[in-house]
Amino acid sequence: MSENTFDKVVVHPLVLLSVVDHFKRSKQAPQKRVVGCLLTESPPEKTLHITNSFAVPFDEKLEKPDVWFIDHNFLETMFEMHKKVNAKERVVGWYSTGPSIRKSDLDIHEIFRKYTQDPAFVIINVHQGDGALEIPVKSFRSIEEVKKDGQESKRTFKHCPSEVGAFEAEEVGVEHLLRDIKDTTVNNLTTSIGSKISALKGFKERLNEMTKYLQDVLAGKLKPNHLIISNIQDIFNIGLNLDTNNLNSQISITNNDMTLTIYLSSMVRSVIALHDLIENKIQNREIEKRLRMESYKKNLKKEEEKNKKKQDIEQKK
């Protein structure tokens, strides 16, 4: 059993691609989910990097949440095969396409505790659309919940911070994949406006979350967390002062500076492309000239050899 204590989960691109491929190949009904094993080759540390995964046969009855099946033998066999390829890899948890926690998840989690002391449970939402304002990853770990009234303690899931990250080599691969989907070198007006709209929607959603939290604290529904309140105060301290008279001019100046930078970048790209075109044309012309010269020399040499043979024949006569 491997030890694994973490405070944060980082899911790498290969895992996301593998989970989506697993779900697409399984041809499950929209309300059904798939399950798999999560691996890493990083040493145990506070930030858990999930770098690899594989699918595990799983089935459950939607009408009976307590009835489910997971293939233990397949899991152990696949892990042994992965270990032959990379001996550093170890089991760190399991994933589900969710999109939320279900009744049987704690029982499944207990199975993975046989392979690692503190497994991570990651929900990867494959149904999330392009317009979503948050990453499709949620991470959990199980903790022992102690009852104050003397009742028997039981395990429950605790949410962990999670993000999508990559090593340098993975970033290069993802960049090449994105080039086939979208030209990242072109920044047109539609793309720019769409990005700003998405950012404003996300900003509005975060403001609503902060408002709801402060209202719940004020109403006594939640205990005040001084760290959260301090962070909210810092956010508003670094924000723009909307009461200033020169706000419009500042926004216009900033926008003009950004537009000028984009224009100059486009001009530089155009000049470089034109320079490469002229340079290529000059090189092709020199190559054609060299080939014609070589062809002329070959023909001249053949003609000289032919004349020499004629002279030799005449001399013999």
Residue pairs with C-beta under 8 A, 6 or more apart in sequence:
1 114
1 115
1 116
1 117
2 44
2 90
2 91
2 92
2 115
2 116
2 117
3 44
3 116
3 117
3 118
4 44
4 48
4 92
4 93
4 116
4 117
4 118
4 119
4 120
5 44
5 46
5 117
5 118
6 44
6 45
6 46
6 47
6 48
6 118
6 120
6 141
6 160
7 46
7 47
7 160
7 161
8 46
8 47
8 48
8 160
8 161
8 162
8 163
9 47
9 48
9 50
9 120
9 122
9 137
9 139
9 160
9 161
9 162
9 163
10 47
10 48
10 49
10 50
10 162
10 163
10 164
10 165
11 50
11 122
11 124
11 137
11 139
11 162
11 163
11 164
11 165
12 49
12 50
12 51
12 164
12 165
12 166
12 167
12 170
13 164
13 166
13 170
13 173
13 174
14 51
14 52
14 53
14 170
15 38
15 50
15 51
15 52
15 53
15 95
15 124
16 124
16 136
16 137
16 164
18 36
18 52
18 53
18 54
18 55
19 34
19 36
19 53
19 95
19 97
19 124
19 126
20 126
22 34
22 36
22 55
23 34
23 97
23 126
26 34
26 55
28 34
30 127
31 62
32 60
32 62
33 96
33 97
33 98
34 55
34 58
34 96
34 97
35 55
35 56
35 58
35 70
35 94
35 95
35 96
35 108
36 53
36 54
36 55
36 56
36 94
36 95
37 53
37 54
37 56
37 75
37 78
37 79
37 91
37 93
37 94
37 95
37 112
38 50
38 52
38 53
38 91
38 92
38 93
38 94
38 95
38 120
38 122
39 50
39 51
39 52
39 53
39 54
39 79
39 82
39 89
39 90
39 91
39 92
40 48
40 49
40 50
40 51
40 52
40 89
40 90
40 92
41 51
41 52
41 86
41 88
41 89
41 90
42 48
42 49
42 51
48 92
48 120
49 165
50 92
50 93
50 120
50 122
52 82
52 86
52 89
53 95
54 78
54 79
54 82
56 70
56 71
56 74
56 75
56 78
56 94
57 69
57 70
57 71
57 74
58 68
58 69
58 70
58 71
59 68
59 69
60 67
60 68
60 69
60 104
61 67
61 68
65 102
65 103
65 104
66 103
66 104
68 104
68 107
68 108
70 108
70 111
72 111
79 91
79 115
82 89
83 89
90 116
91 112
91 115
91 116
91 119
92 116
92 119
92 120
93 112
93 116
93 119
93 120
93 121
93 122
94 108
94 109
94 112
94 119
94 120
94 121
94 122
95 121
95 122
95 123
95 124
96 102
96 105
96 121
96 122
96 123
96 124
97 123
97 124
97 125
97 126
97 127
98 123
98 124
98 125
98 138
99 123
99 125
99 127
99 128
100 123
101 123
101 140
101 157
105 121
105 157
106 142
106 155
106 156
106 157
109 119
109 121
109 142
109 155
109 157
110 155
112 119
113 119
113 142
118 141
118 142
119 141
119 142
120 139
120 140
120 141
120 160
121 139
121 140
121 141
121 142
121 157
122 137
122 138
122 139
122 140
122 162
123 137
123 138
123 139
123 140
124 136
124 137
125 136
125 137
125 138
126 136
128 136
131 198
133 198
133 201
133 202
133 205
134 202
135 162
135 163
135 164
137 162
137 163
137 164
138 159
138 162
139 159
139 160
139 161
139 162
140 157
140 158
140 159
140 160
141 157
141 158
141 160
142 155
142 156
142 157
142 158
143 155
143 156
143 157
143 158
144 153
144 154
144 155
145 153
145 154
145 155
145 156
146 153
147 153
166 174
175 184
178 184
185 269
187 262
210 232
210 235
213 222
213 228
214 229
214 232
216 222
217 223
217 224
217 229
240 247
241 247
244 250
